[in-house]
């Protein structure tokens, strides 16, 4: 069964396949690679492929006496995300893709007793691949890797519904363990290093991740291989770009390959590692 929803940057979910709302004429499964070529006398030599930004167009039908309110609430979420440069998330089955709603065309304003309206929106996806979290692992004690089906199963939640990062986990000095990555072509990843730790060093497979950063109590650093970002999240809620504090002699953002991956680190701190499967289109359920 297909499911399709939009989750705003503030976490508000809009299910677009319900009795009150559903989409038609949606091209979410469409994609097209652009070949990178070198001209020859006859034809061309293809030495790679590129994927441009994706545009997803959808006609949304809304039913019921409160359909105007539903449409206005959805449009307000679209506009907020664009104005604040914070993408929402389109979720289709188990896969998701960041998106901005960048244009609208005039829909059908129905005044009959059928009580329905339709609107058309175009959503721009700067990163063109759909992704699904395949593994989520907590590294804490020597030789132990705790796997969770979903990050929400691990993160403590405060009263306001946001993740509470006041960790209560300690480790011994010098730890080594391993995990198995079953993805066929390697995985993009997000690493979260929890404070307090000064200058953490983590070895994952053939990559060494070293940061010249002091991470305080109740603070954490996220490293995203897809966005190529390193962000320090302060305990007061502020964020700091610490991209320049990595070891610049190595490329730490490469995919984690398939197979058994050795992990080694020192110090009294914990970290989590999330692996992601990426596809040009979400899988059909």
Steps between C-alpha positions, in 0.01 A plus 500: 500500500633842403530777759592859421537796735667836543678575830576868553830624644314550830393136505134544401381203292254527212384160381413531131336160455196503728123518462523881533815559290660314213738574214473423130728552200809486720839434338682399819635183336642677193874561460755558227880484510704745292804340334842661539656461156805578293424569135630265236477499123217251523286527809664563836690326777301477822721518808240568766145599585356795692163546663352852487261641758163328500161668463197315631162622379179385662130579477353495850126443553352607833151401617262605774346812641833605653695454175590871479660484845691184403634665185599819679679305775696300242591812300610679817739212575638518144556877526660479844755243380596710196520827696727341760708301250416179688376223270210282588504129432298301247451147629396221264480152649821466706703754299525877533641796310550865610284746306385861467159590353609757240197554279124458478251504216135591522290212618132424494287701741195281519177657625273204448358277770785249443719700738841460336777721365823425317836677502823436310843547657857457374757389756871551432740238633857640501642159594340269242521161675246333725650353816408251769673441831618138497702478822528708816774404745607625842869451582564504873679210674789296369386243247133602519296649221133562578279510191160673486238473228437873518680799650182583695541174692829630638474876548346612831220751449431805713159642587497729195539200270858578399796268547664533839876457467589479869691172459563275798743255341871450576763280339842356576815634336593318177213322328484285190205328334348443156173494308381363166374730225277302263435781250604396148676822395604653833306734727477869569510566873442738790734485800401662830775548761376573852685712756679551713815432295788715375646414158319172428663244268294215352622239250224352281634255245776671302396853601619691806269774624691749713360832623691775678185597688406510867152348539357594838256322727155465341645605162549295187648517150326363190699406190288442186671333204229604255497870586873498584429696818643491853279683751559553872169518689543705818311422821314831474355408160740693275694338215858557384658399169822313588572368150846658504600317819522157337818332377513655151764252376235227454153487346279383785174529303539191279238226519538215748556192283322167508638235731639472852612840628743530789447788745752627753506804729643631828354708778197517723236598248226336297391538139234374264523408133204493261534340155277588206394320185457740207292446186385697200141410591336351809434128496144383443337328797 
